């Protein structure tokens, strides 16, 4: 029997079908427009894509605060997901047990089991996209606190301007500058010094966030994923340099900062793996 994982992002929805730990089928659909109706239509399409394969369990990674009863009432980057019984609706579509998780938690779980953090007991995953997500692995176990630990995105980093970490380490940073991160990446690849400078500034912001996380949690590795990680080569160096300056404990400066190994499917893989637990 196979397990289906679905990763719901603000602009796209990825799915992966796992048989044991091997990907046997995967795909991607746009999640725009961000409406309940479109979300359910995409799930219907995924259901059709996998109809020939017996599926035992389904895991869904959602961008928001997931409570112990698997309800979602806070999804600032995909508000249409909040306030209704997602599990009930999805069970009608898939006729298979559905388990719901936070997308960033699913991401780091996948990277810890099969990806860049596979050989580490203590790891942190940061997903950089429309928002900023955080997942925590402590003693090889996904850490959730009372249920939804890791809401780093809404940590205030600039009180005077009321700026949260997410404002400086997500697509919101680029929107404030009125630039498209994908086009900016293309310009950087073409040699634009201005584009590279913007990514360097983004990396410095990320370095501050990484240093704060390392000072608090002392992980062995920080794994960077999400849609913006495609530009990793242009912001990773400044992120490392800034983090090194701000990490307090000399021993903690040995932390590794790595790009996700599982690519855009990491969240979906993690959702599938978690569904099997």
C-alpha positions in Angstrom: 0.0 0.0 0.0 1.1 3.6 -0.7 0.9 6.8 1.3 0.0 10.1 -0.3 1.5 13.4 0.9 0.2 16.8 -0.2 2.0 20.1 0.5 -0.2 23.2 0.2 1.6 26.4 -0.5 0.4 29.9 -1.2 1.1 29.6 -4.9 1.3 25.9 -5.6 0.3 22.5 -4.3 2.7 19.5 -4.6 1.8 15.9 -4.1 3.9 12.8 -3.7 2.9 9.1 -3.6 5.3 7.0 -1.5 5.7 3.3 -1.5 7.7 2.6 1.6 10.2 5.5 1.2 10.3 5.6 -2.5 8.5 8.2 -4.7 6.4 6.4 -7.2 4.4 9.4 -8.4 4.5 13.1 -7.9 3.1 16.3 -9.4 2.2 20.0 -8.9 -0.8 22.2 -9.3 -1.2 26.0 -8.9 -3.1 27.0 -5.7 -4.2 30.3 -7.2 -6.8 31.7 -6.8 -6.6 31.1 -3.1 -10.2 29.9 -2.5 -11.7 27.0 -0.7 -13.3 25.9 -4.0 -10.0 25.9 -5.9 -8.2 24.0 -3.1 -10.9 21.3 -3.2 -10.8 21.2 -7.0 -7.0 20.6 -6.9 -7.5 17.8 -4.4 -10.1 16.3 -6.8 -7.5 16.4 -9.5 -4.9 14.7 -7.3 -7.5 12.1 -6.4 -7.9 11.4 -10.2 -4.2 11.2 -10.7 -3.7 8.5 -8.1 -7.0 6.6 -8.6 -5.2 3.5 -10.0 -3.0 3.1 -6.9 -4.2 1.8 -3.6 -3.6 4.4 -0.9 -3.6 3.5 2.8 -3.1 7.0 4.4 -2.9 10.6 3.3 -0.9 13.4 5.0 -1.6 17.0 4.2 0.8 19.8 5.1 -0.9 23.2 5.5 0.6 26.7 5.9 -0.9 27.7 9.3 -1.3 26.8 12.9 -2.5 23.2 13.3 -4.1 22.3 16.6 -4.1 18.9 18.2 -7.6 18.2 16.8 -6.0 19.0 13.4 -8.1 22.1 12.9 -6.6 25.2 11.3 -7.7 28.7 12.5 -4.7 30.8 11.5 -3.3 30.8 8.0 -2.2 34.4 7.1 -0.7 33.5 3.8 -3.6 31.3 2.7 -6.6 32.6 4.7 -9.2 30.6 2.7 -8.0 27.5 4.5 -9.0 28.7 7.9 -12.3 28.2 9.7 -13.7 25.1 8.1 -13.5 21.4 8.6 -10.8 20.5 6.0 -10.4 16.9 7.2 -14.1 16.2 6.7 -14.1 17.7 3.1 -11.0 15.8 2.1 -12.3 12.5 3.4 -15.2 12.9 1.0 -12.7 13.3 -1.9 -10.2 10.7 -1.1 -12.3 8.2 1.0 -9.1 7.4 2.9 -8.0 8.5 6.4 -6.5 12.0 6.3 -4.0 13.5 8.8 -3.2 17.2 8.8 0.2 18.8 9.7 1.9 22.1 9.5 3.8 22.3 6.2 7.2 23.5 7.8 7.1 20.6 10.3 6.5 18.2 7.4 9.4 19.7 5.6 12.0 19.2 8.3 10.7 15.8 9.1 11.3 14.7 5.5 14.8 16.3 5.4 15.6 14.6 8.8 14.5 11.1 7.5 15.6 11.2 3.9 17.4 14.5 3.2 20.0 17.0 4.3 19.5 16.5 8.0 19.4 12.7 7.8 22.5 12.1 10.0 21.7 14.6 12.7 19.8 14.4 16.0 19.1 18.1 16.3 18.0 20.0 13.3 16.0 23.1 12.3 14.2 23.6 9.0 13.4 27.0 7.6 11.0 27.3 4.7 11.3 30.6 2.7 8.3 31.4 0.5 5.2 33.5 0.8 5.8 33.2 4.5 8.5 31.9 6.9 8.1 28.4 8.3 10.0 26.7 11.1 10.3 23.0 12.0 12.3 21.6 14.9 13.9 18.2 15.4 15.2 17.5 18.9 16.7 14.1 19.8 15.6 12.8 16.3 12.0 13.6 17.2 9.8 16.3 15.7 9.2 18.9 18.4 5.7 20.4 18.6 5.5 21.7 22.2 1.8 21.6 23.2 0.9 21.3 19.5 2.3 24.0 17.3 5.7 25.1 18.5 7.9 27.1 16.1 5.9 30.1 15.1 9.1 32.0 14.3 7.5 34.0 11.5 5.7 36.3 13.8 8.6 37.2 16.0 9.0 40.9 16.2 12.4 42.0 14.9 11.8 45.7 14.4 9.5 47.3 17.0 9.7 50.8 15.6 8.5 49.6 12.1 6.3 46.7 13.5 8.3 44.3 11.3 8.1 40.6 11.9 10.8 38.0 10.9 8.5 37.0 8.0 8.5 40.5 6.6 12.3 40.3 6.1 12.8 36.6 5.2 10.0 35.8 2.7 8.6 37.1 -0.6 7.3 40.0 1.5 10.9 41.4 1.5 10.9 41.5 -2.3 7.4 42.9 -2.5 8.4 45.8 -0.3 11.2 46.5 -2.9 8.7 46.1 -5.7 10.7 43.3 -7.4 9.8 39.8 -8.4 12.2 37.2 -6.8 12.0 34.9 -9.8 12.9 37.7 -12.3 15.5 39.0 -9.8 17.1 35.5 -9.8 17.3 35.5 -13.5 19.0 38.9 -13.5 21.4 37.7 -10.9 22.3 34.7 -13.1 22.8 37.1 -16.0 25.3 39.0 -13.8 23.3 41.9 -12.5 25.2 43.4 -9.5 22.1 45.2 -8.3 20.1 41.9 -8.2 23.0 40.2 -6.4 23.1 43.0 -3.8 19.4 42.6 -3.1 19.9 38.9 -2.5 22.9 39.7 -0.3 20.7 41.9 1.9 18.0 39.2 2.0 20.8 36.8 3.1 21.8 39.1 5.9 18.2 39.2 7.2 18.2 35.4 7.0 21.5 35.2 8.9 19.9 37.2 11.8 17.0 34.8 11.9 19.3 31.8 11.8 21.5 33.2 14.6 18.4 33.7 16.8 17.3 30.2 16.2 20.8 28.7 16.8 21.3 30.8 20.0 17.9 29.5 21.3 17.9 25.8 20.1 21.6 24.9 19.4 20.9 22.6 16.5 23.6 20.8 14.6 22.2 21.8 11.2 19.8 24.4 9.7 18.2 23.3 6.5 16.9 25.9 4.1 13.9 25.1 1.8 10.8 26.7 0.3 10.2 28.4 -3.0 12.9 31.1 -2.4 15.6 28.4 -1.9 16.0 28.3 -5.7 18.1 31.5 -5.2 20.2 29.9 -2.4 23.5 30.4 -4.2 23.0 34.2 -4.1 22.0 34.6 -0.4 23.6 31.7 1.4 27.1 33.3 1.8 25.8 36.5 3.4 23.4 34.4 5.6 26.3 32.3 6.9 28.6 35.4 7.5 25.9 37.2 9.4 24.9 34.2 11.4 28.5 33.6 12.4 28.8 37.2 13.7 25.7 36.9 15.8 25.8 33.3 17.2 27.0 33.7 20.8 28.4 30.4 21.8 31.7 29.6 20.0 30.8 25.9 19.8 27.4 26.7 18.2 29.2 28.5 15.4 30.0 25.0 14.0 26.3 24.7 13.0 25.9 23.6 9.4 23.6 25.6 7.1 22.5 23.5 4.2 20.1 23.7 1.3 17.2 21.1 1.3 18.1 17.9 -0.5 14.5 16.9 -1.4 13.7 20.0 -3.4 10.2 21.3 -3.9 8.7 17.9 -2.9 10.1 17.9 0.6 6.9 19.1 2.3 4.8 16.5 0.5 7.3 13.7 1.3 7.2 14.8 5.0 3.4 14.8 5.1 3.4 11.3 3.6 6.0 10.0 6.1 4.2 11.6 9.1 0.9 10.0 8.0 2.4 6.6 8.4 3.3 7.1 12.1 
